[in-house]
C-alpha cells in the first residue's frame, strides 16, 4: 500500500508520465508477442489463427503512451 500512497502524492504530470510509460511497456510486450507469432516454424501452430490483435494493440498503446508522455513532458522537465 505504500507504493499506491506514493503514486497518489505525485503531481498530475508525473502520474501522466507514469501511465504513458506503462502504455509503452505494454506496447513493447505486444510487439514481442506479434513477432513471436510471426516467427513460428511449427506448421500446426501456423494454421491456427490467433485471436489477439497484437499489431492493433501495439499501435493503440504506443499512441496513447506517446500522447501521455508528450502532455506531461513540459511540466516534468520544468520541474528539474
C-alpha positions as CSV (number, residue, x, y, z in Angstrom):
1,X,0.0,0.0,0.0
2,X,3.0,2.3,0.4
3,X,3.6,2.4,-3.3
4,X,0.0,3.5,-4.0
5,X,0.3,6.2,-1.5
6,X,3.5,7.5,-3.1
7,X,1.8,7.5,-6.6
8,X,-1.1,9.5,-5.2
9,X,1.3,12.1,-3.9
10,X,2.9,12.7,-7.3
11,X,1.8,15.6,-9.4
12,X,-0.7,15.1,-12.2
13,X,2.0,15.4,-14.8
14,X,4.2,12.8,-13.1
15,X,1.2,10.5,-12.9
16,X,0.5,11.0,-16.6
17,X,4.2,10.3,-17.4
18,X,3.9,7.1,-15.3
19,X,0.8,6.0,-17.2
20,X,2.5,6.8,-20.5
21,X,5.5,4.7,-19.6
22,X,3.2,1.8,-18.6
23,X,1.5,2.1,-22.0
24,X,4.8,1.9,-23.8
25,X,5.8,-1.1,-21.7
26,X,2.6,-2.8,-22.8
27,X,3.3,-1.7,-26.4
28,X,6.7,-3.4,-26.2
29,X,5.1,-6.6,-24.9
30,X,2.6,-6.5,-27.8
31,X,5.4,-6.1,-30.3
32,X,7.2,-9.1,-28.8
33,X,4.1,-11.2,-29.0
34,X,3.4,-10.3,-32.6
35,X,7.0,-11.1,-33.6
36,X,6.7,-14.4,-31.7
37,X,3.5,-15.3,-33.6
38,X,5.0,-14.4,-37.0
39,X,8.3,-16.3,-36.4
40,X,6.7,-19.7,-35.6
41,X,8.0,-22.7,-37.6
42,X,5.5,-25.2,-36.2
43,X,3.1,-25.8,-39.1
44,X,0.3,-27.0,-36.7
45,X,0.5,-23.6,-34.9
46,X,0.9,-21.7,-38.1
47,X,-2.6,-22.9,-39.3
48,X,-4.2,-21.7,-36.1
49,X,-5.2,-18.1,-36.2
50,X,-4.5,-16.1,-33.1
51,X,-7.4,-14.2,-31.7
52,X,-5.4,-11.3,-30.1
53,X,-4.8,-8.4,-32.5
54,X,-1.3,-7.7,-31.3
55,X,-0.5,-5.1,-34.0
56,X,-3.6,-3.1,-33.2
57,X,-2.9,-3.2,-29.5
58,X,0.7,-2.2,-30.1
59,X,-0.4,0.8,-32.2
60,X,-3.1,1.9,-29.7
61,X,-0.8,1.5,-26.7
62,X,2.1,3.3,-28.4
63,X,0.0,6.2,-29.4
64,X,-1.7,6.6,-26.0
65,X,1.7,6.3,-24.3
66,X,3.3,8.8,-26.6
67,X,0.4,11.2,-26.1
68,X,0.6,10.9,-22.3
69,X,4.3,11.4,-22.3
70,X,4.1,14.4,-24.6
71,X,1.4,16.0,-22.5
72,X,3.5,15.6,-19.3
73,X,6.9,16.4,-20.7
74,X,6.9,20.2,-20.2
75,X,5.9,20.0,-16.6
76,X,8.2,17.1,-15.8
77,X,11.2,18.8,-17.5
78,X,10.3,22.2,-16.0
79,X,10.4,20.7,-12.5
80,X,14.1,19.8,-12.9
